[in-house]
Amino acid sequence: MNDGGNMETRSQFVVDSLQCKIHLSEAQLPTHWYNLAVELPFSIPPPMHPYHERPVSADDFRWLWPAEYLDAELRAGQYANELRIEIPESVHQAYRRYRPTPLVRARGLEAYLDTRAEIYYKREDLNPGGSHKFNTAVAQAHYAAQEGVDTLVTDTGAGQWGTALALACSQFGMNAEIFMVRKSFDEKPYRRGLMKLLGATVLTSPSEATEIGRQVRREDPGSNGSLGIGMSEAIELVRTSPHRKLALGCMSYHAALHQTIIGLEVRAQLELIDRWPDVMIGCVGGGSNFVGFTAPFLFAAPSGRTMEFIAAEPEQIPCLTVGEYRYDWADYNRQTPRLAMYTLGSDFLPPPIHAGGLRYHAKNPVLSALVKHRIVGSRSYPQGDVFTAGQLFLRTEGILPAPESAHAVLAAIEVARDAGQKKNHRPVIVFCLSGHGYLDLQGYMDVLGHS
Ligand SMILES: Cc1ncc(COP(=O)(O)O)c(C=O)c1O
C-alpha cells in the first residue's frame, strides 16, 4: 500500500470487497503499548517471595530478569502510572517489517455457518516465527541487549515462542538457549530445525543439562515435559551464570503489555469500518495474546453496550474453568515469585495434547484477575473438536490455524452458531488468530486420521 504524497487520503484504509481485509498503513502503526494495569478498577495482589511471606522486591530477582522486565512485573517506574508506554525505535522498526497486520472478515466461514454474525480475525501468523510471540520477543531482546546481556534463556512448548526468541536474539546479536518441551521436541522437528537455523541452542526438556531436568528424568524416564519444567530448567541455568537472563513468552505482564500492539491495531481497524465488537475471543496458554488483543477494549465499551470476552482453553488443561484462584509458582521447581492466579498447581503435568503452547498449569495474574472479577469469561474444548474447527477454517478461509489458535476459532464458531438463534441481532465477533499451523501438520493428521 502506497502512503506517499497525494495518496494520503486513499491510504487511510482499504477495504477489499472480496476478502474484506482491513489494513492500516505503516504510518498508522501504534507508537505506544497499552499499559492496562493502570486502568484496572481493582488491584492485583502483589507477587510474593517464593518462600517468605513478603512481596518480592526487584533486588530478589535482578539475577534472573533484565531491569525493564522487573519494572513491568512490579509496576515500578513508568509502569506504575502511565497508560501509554513508548515502543523503543529499534522495536518499532522490527514491527514495521510485518505490522500492521490485516484484520480479515471471515466471509467464507460466515457463509458456511449461515450465521447472522459478522466474524473478523486478526492475523498474527504473518511473521517469520508464524505467531504473535515475535511481538514480545523482539522487545525483550531489545531491553536485554541494552543491558549488555549475552544470552537469553527460555522454555518453549510447541516452539513458536522459542522460534520468535531465536529470531529476535539473532537480530540483536545475542545467543538464545531454549528448553523445548520433550513432547514437541520429538513431534515438531521442523520448529526445532528453524530455531537451530536461527542460531539457537535447543535442548529437550527435561534435559540432562540441569539438576531439576535430571531429577524429573530419574523419577519419570518417559516424561513428556511441561512448560513449568522447562521454565525451571531455564531458571537453573541463569542462576549459574551472570551473563544469562531469563525471557518468558506468555506468563509475564511484560509479554502481555507488548502484545497490546495487537489490540490497538484491531481497535483502529474496527473504527475504520465503523464497528465495535460484541464478542472478543482468544486462546489462552499463559494469557499474553488474549490480554494484548482485548486490553484496549476491556473498559472502553460505548455507553449502553455490553461486551463479552471469551478465553478459550483446552478441556484437558482447564485452568480457568476448573482451576483455583490462589498464590502459586510459575515454574515446576518453585523458583519464581508466587503469583495470584488461576492454577492447576505448579506440579500439574499437562497431558500431551498437540497445542503445546497451551500446556501450562496457570494463567497470568492480569488475565486471572479479569476472570475472577467476571470481566472475562472462559470456555474449554476437547482436542478433537478443536482440530475439526481448524480444518473447517482451512477449508473456508484458506489458513491452517495453529492448534492453539484453533481453540479461538472453535469458540468463534460456537458463538456465531448461537447468534443464529437471536433475531434482530447481528453480533460482531472478533478473534485473534494467534498463529499458523503449518508446522503442526503432523498433529492435525494424527488427530483427524489423515496419516
Ligand atoms: C500460536 C500460539 N497461540 C497461543 C499461545 C499461547 O500463549 P499466550 O496465551 O501467552 O498467548 C501460544 C504459545 O506458545 C502460541 O504459540
The ligand as a Tripos MOL2 file, in Angstrom:
@<TRIPOS>MOLECULE
LIG
   16    16     1     0     0
SMALL
NO_CHARGES

@<TRIPOS>ATOM
      1 C1          0.1560  -19.7280   18.3090 C.3       1 LIG1
      2 C2          0.0460  -19.6110   19.7920 C.ar      1 LIG1
      3 N1         -1.0990  -19.1450   20.3180 N.ar      1 LIG1
      4 C3         -1.2540  -19.0230   21.6530 C.ar      1 LIG1
      5 C4         -0.2560  -19.4010   22.5280 C.ar      1 LIG1
      6 C5         -0.5000  -19.2690   23.9880 C.3       1 LIG1
      7 O1          0.2550  -18.2780   24.6000 O.3       1 LIG1
      8 P1         -0.4050  -16.9840   25.2200 P.3       1 LIG1
      9 O2         -1.6130  -17.4060   25.9800 O.co2     1 LIG1
     10 O3          0.6320  -16.4200   26.0770 O.co2     1 LIG1
     11 O4         -0.7400  -16.0790   24.0920 O.co2     1 LIG1
     12 C6          0.9550  -19.8910   22.0310 C.ar      1 LIG1
     13 C7          2.0420  -20.2680   22.9450 C.2       1 LIG1
     14 O5          3.0430  -20.8000   22.5730 O.2       1 LIG1
     15 C8          1.1040  -19.9970   20.6270 C.ar      1 LIG1
     16 O6          2.2320  -20.4610   20.1020 O.3       1 LIG1
@<TRIPOS>BOND
     1     1     2 1
     2     2     3 ar
     3     2    15 ar
     4     3     4 ar
     5     4     5 ar
     6     5     6 1
     7     5    12 ar
     8     6     7 1
     9     7     8 1
    10     8     9 2
    11     8    10 1
    12     8    11 1
    13    12    13 1
    14    12    15 ar
    15    13    14 2
    16    15    16 1
@<TRIPOS>SUBSTRUCTURE
     1 LIG1         1 GROUP 0 **** ****
